[in-house]
Amino acid sequence: MAVFTMRLLKFLPLLMFLGISANAQSPTFGLGRTPTAGEIEAWDIAISPTGDELPVGSGTANQGSELYLSKGCAGCHGTTGAGGLAPRLIKRDVGEVDDPWQYGRVLPIRSPFATTVWDFINRGMPLGQEGTLTPDEVYSITAYLFFLNDVIEDDLMVLDEVSLPQIQMPNRDNWAQVPDWFPGQPRLQGYPY
């Protein structure tokens, strides 16, 4: 009997492996489903630098100044765009921005593309109520922040899906140009993506 047990123990790892493999091929339990094309499209809300995905809407800095107060932006970022618990939204001085990186996390001037600012506000603000702003409100608040940071000069300039991507951001040329990468290609050394 001892010999039989010893031979069985020899094959135990193989039997365990086969048992695990068989369990990995077990039937599904009917949980979940493949999302429809419409559901995937609804989740894909990212806005590219070209702004092709921007929704129809418009707003001005004048409208944005009122929304900044009424939508609670001032509660976190301060009534002037600085001094709140959240990151400051305005640069420390007025005029040309020589080195936008020196201002820290001031998104409205550090971002290389105007559409990035719109996208961040659209998806991430207001805190705790993300995604509740209408496109018109996002265009208006974006225009207000651009006006405060001297990115646009006219507080009545209308930002919309056509004019927003055309804004030349102060920090546009300070970003490294990363070559296009497609799934399945090896990643380049030194690039953090």
JODA-V874958 format. One record per residue. SS is DSSP state (A for helix, B for strand, O for the rest). PSI is psi in radians with two decimals (none if undefined). Layout:
# JODA-V874958
SS/PSI
SS/PSI
This chain:
# JODA-V874958
O/-0.63
A/-0.66
A/-0.74
A/-0.73
A/-0.73
A/-0.72
A/-0.64
A/-0.70
A/-0.54
A/-0.65
A/-0.05
A/-0.80
A/-0.68
A/-0.74
A/-0.67
A/-0.73
A/-0.78
A/-0.66
A/-0.73
A/-0.75
A/-0.70
A/-0.67
A/-0.57
A/-0.38
O/0.32
O/2.82
O/2.76
O/2.86
O/0.27
O/0.38
O/2.38
O/3.03
O/2.87
O/2.28
O/2.62
O/2.85
A/-0.66
A/-0.69
A/-0.72
A/-0.74
A/-0.66
A/-0.55
A/-0.43
O/1.48
O/0.14
O/2.51
O/2.20
O/2.94
O/-0.50
O/-0.34
O/0.23
O/-0.48
O/0.01
O/2.41
O/2.85
O/2.40
O/3.08
B/2.83
B/2.81
O/2.87
A/-0.61
A/-0.84
A/-0.67
A/-0.57
A/-0.66
A/-0.75
A/-0.60
A/-0.68
A/-0.76
A/-0.42
O/0.05
O/0.10
A/-0.74
A/-0.49
A/-0.55
A/-0.69
A/-0.05
O/2.65
O/-0.41
O/0.11
O/0.07
O/2.79
O/-0.07
O/-3.09
O/-0.44
O/2.91
O/2.60
O/2.59
O/-0.04
O/2.62
O/2.90
O/-0.31
O/3.11
O/2.88
O/-2.86
O/2.55
O/1.87
O/-0.81
O/1.62
A/-0.38
A/-0.43
A/-0.26
A/0.08
O/-2.38
O/0.76
O/1.56
A/-0.73
A/-0.23
A/-0.37
A/-0.43
O/2.44
O/-0.31
O/2.43
A/-0.57
A/-0.49
A/-0.71
A/-0.82
A/-0.81
A/-0.74
A/-0.79
A/-0.74
A/-0.75
A/-0.42
A/-0.04
O/2.71
O/2.68
O/2.22
O/-0.24
O/0.63
O/2.45
O/0.15
O/-0.19
O/2.49
O/2.80
A/-0.70
A/-0.72
A/-0.69
A/-0.75
A/-0.73
A/-0.82
A/-0.68
A/-0.79
A/-0.72
A/-0.78
A/-0.66
A/-0.68
A/-0.79
A/-0.52
O/0.27
O/0.45
O/-0.68
O/2.62
O/-0.37
O/2.13
O/-0.11
O/0.01
O/2.28
O/2.12
B/2.33
B/-2.99
O/-0.28
O/-0.82
O/-0.56
A/-0.86
A/-0.28
A/-0.18
O/2.25
O/1.96
O/2.57
O/-0.49
O/0.25
A/-0.65
A/-0.04
A/0.07
O/2.50
O/2.42
O/1.92
O/2.26
O/2.70
O/2.46
O/2.42
O/2.60
O/2.41
O/-0.27
O/2.61
O/2.53
O/2.52
O/2.54
O/2.41
O/-0.17
O/2.26
O/0.38
O/none
